[in-house]
């Protein structure tokens, strides 16, 4: 009987060494994973001191474990908050001009005239009127939006019968963003109502539509609670949802399509396209959103501001009144500052979101 212990205790001959090397060089193919001695790879783990980059392919044998859904939701929530804050600080003066021109389309000749007039009358503070509720609105909206965006992507994977890690198409991501916007609208409407009223407060007072009062966020909140009750904070909710659902389909669709185009052109992963392409993709997504839904936003602003004078008509009646008495051009009043604002503001939004999310995912992986 052959003694294995005696065999391995013997000094190997040259033929034995050559035979062993041939056996070692055999490649084991299992689920697209190569185990090769010559390349020093074992289940995609490199023997070099350089840390292995996170696998992006869903076919890898030992993919980095995806975060728990709760952890992923917290990461998306936090990254959305960072993006929302960046969006406000980079575009608030132009947003103020937009709301003023939407509410009082005949008062200003253009957005430059609106900004310069506001600066002369109230100072730089007037251009940042409503920053606090805007900050609250954008942080709340984008936190819930991006958290729901990740959740809705999983729902679409489930309904389409796809694996939980499958990469969705740009159209599927656009659909996920559209559905996610319904949830964010519930938080956005109350905070945006306070913001719009603060931004148009000076014009409402000088035109004699309301009595002069304190122009602070808390004074507006107390006024709404006293005169309209809790339901007053949801003036314009229907219009907000009507704006958000098609708008965010275009927003996320254009953003993801632009990122895919940049990645194909640069021949790299979508997460590695760099700062400038992310900013441009975010701006392109914002531009598509506003071009499609701007009339809805104009009606929403009109309802939320004019409801200070009493009960305001609903979306369809307000829309038809503006179109009939002021013309369709009034529905696009303030579009210029909005389009100027969209690239820095939405670029900052996605840059803040992508950078902070990537940082948090990196910390989680480590």
VENZIDA-V794410 format. One record per backbone hydrogen bond with DSSP energy under -0.5 kcal/mol. NH is the residue of the N-H (numbers start at 1). CO is the residue of the C=O. If there is no record, write none. Layout:
nh: [NH | NH]
co: [CO | CO]
This chain:
nh: [4 | 7 | 8 | 9 | 10 | 10 | 17 | 18 | 19 | 20 | 21 | 22 | 23 | 24 | 25 | 26 | 28 | 28 | 29 | 30 | 30 | 33 | 35 | 36 | 36 | 37 | 40 | 41 | 42 | 44 | 45 | 46 | 47 | 60 | 63 | 72 | 73 | 74 | 75 | 76 | 77 | 78 | 79 | 80 | 81 | 82 | 83 | 84 | 85 | 86 | 87 | 88 | 89 | 90 | 91 | 91 | 92 | 95 | 96 | 97 | 98 | 99 | 100 | 101 | 102 | 103 | 104 | 107 | 108 | 114 | 115 | 116 | 117 | 118 | 119 | 120 | 121 | 122 | 123 | 123 | 126 | 127 | 127 | 128 | 129 | 131 | 134 | 135 | 136 | 137 | 138 | 139 | 140 | 141 | 142 | 143 | 144 | 145 | 146 | 147 | 148 | 149 | 150 | 151 | 152 | 153 | 154 | 155 | 156 | 157 | 158 | 159 | 160 | 161 | 161 | 162 | 166 | 173 | 174 | 175 | 176 | 177 | 178 | 179 | 180 | 181 | 182 | 183 | 183 | 184 | 185 | 186 | 186 | 187 | 187 | 188 | 189 | 191 | 192 | 193 | 194 | 195 | 196 | 197 | 198 | 199 | 200 | 201 | 204 | 205 | 206 | 207 | 208 | 209 | 210 | 216 | 220 | 221 | 222 | 223 | 224 | 225 | 226 | 227 | 228 | 229 | 232 | 233 | 234 | 235 | 237 | 240 | 241 | 242 | 243 | 244 | 245 | 246 | 247 | 248 | 249 | 250 | 251 | 252 | 253 | 254 | 255 | 256 | 257 | 258 | 259 | 260 | 261 | 262 | 263 | 264 | 265 | 266 | 267 | 268 | 272 | 273 | 278 | 279 | 280 | 281 | 282 | 283 | 284 | 285 | 286 | 287 | 288 | 289 | 290 | 291 | 292 | 293 | 294 | 296 | 297 | 298 | 299 | 300 | 301 | 302 | 303 | 304 | 305 | 306 | 307 | 308 | 309 | 310 | 318 | 319 | 320 | 321 | 322 | 323 | 324 | 325 | 326 | 327 | 330 | 331 | 332 | 333 | 335 | 338 | 339 | 340 | 341 | 342 | 343 | 344 | 345 | 346 | 347 | 347 | 348 | 349 | 350 | 351 | 352 | 353 | 354 | 355 | 356 | 357 | 358 | 359 | 360 | 361 | 362 | 363 | 364 | 365 | 366]
co: [2 | 3 | 4 | 5 | 6 | 7 | 13 | 14 | 15 | 16 | 17 | 18 | 19 | 20 | 21 | 23 | 26 | 35 | 27 | 28 | 33 | 30 | 28 | 34 | 41 | 24 | 37 | 36 | 45 | 34 | 42 | 44 | 40 | 57 | 60 | 68 | 69 | 70 | 71 | 72 | 73 | 74 | 75 | 76 | 77 | 78 | 79 | 80 | 81 | 82 | 83 | 84 | 85 | 86 | 87 | 88 | 88 | 91 | 92 | 93 | 94 | 95 | 96 | 97 | 98 | 99 | 100 | 104 | 104 | 110 | 111 | 112 | 113 | 114 | 115 | 116 | 117 | 118 | 118 | 119 | 123 | 123 | 124 | 124 | 126 | 128 | 130 | 131 | 132 | 133 | 134 | 135 | 136 | 137 | 138 | 139 | 140 | 141 | 142 | 143 | 144 | 145 | 146 | 147 | 148 | 149 | 150 | 151 | 152 | 153 | 154 | 155 | 156 | 157 | 158 | 157 | 163 | 169 | 170 | 171 | 172 | 173 | 174 | 175 | 176 | 177 | 179 | 179 | 180 | 180 | 181 | 182 | 183 | 183 | 184 | 184 | 185 | 187 | 188 | 189 | 190 | 191 | 192 | 193 | 194 | 195 | 196 | 198 | 200 | 201 | 202 | 203 | 205 | 204 | 204 | 214 | 216 | 217 | 218 | 219 | 220 | 221 | 222 | 223 | 224 | 224 | 229 | 230 | 231 | 232 | 234 | 236 | 237 | 238 | 239 | 240 | 241 | 242 | 243 | 244 | 245 | 246 | 247 | 248 | 249 | 250 | 251 | 252 | 253 | 254 | 255 | 256 | 257 | 258 | 259 | 260 | 261 | 262 | 263 | 263 | 269 | 270 | 274 | 275 | 276 | 277 | 278 | 279 | 280 | 281 | 282 | 283 | 284 | 285 | 286 | 287 | 288 | 289 | 290 | 293 | 293 | 294 | 295 | 296 | 297 | 298 | 299 | 300 | 301 | 302 | 303 | 305 | 306 | 307 | 314 | 315 | 316 | 317 | 318 | 319 | 320 | 321 | 322 | 322 | 327 | 328 | 329 | 330 | 332 | 334 | 335 | 336 | 337 | 338 | 339 | 340 | 341 | 342 | 342 | 343 | 344 | 345 | 346 | 347 | 348 | 349 | 350 | 351 | 352 | 353 | 354 | 355 | 356 | 357 | 358 | 359 | 360 | 361 | 362]
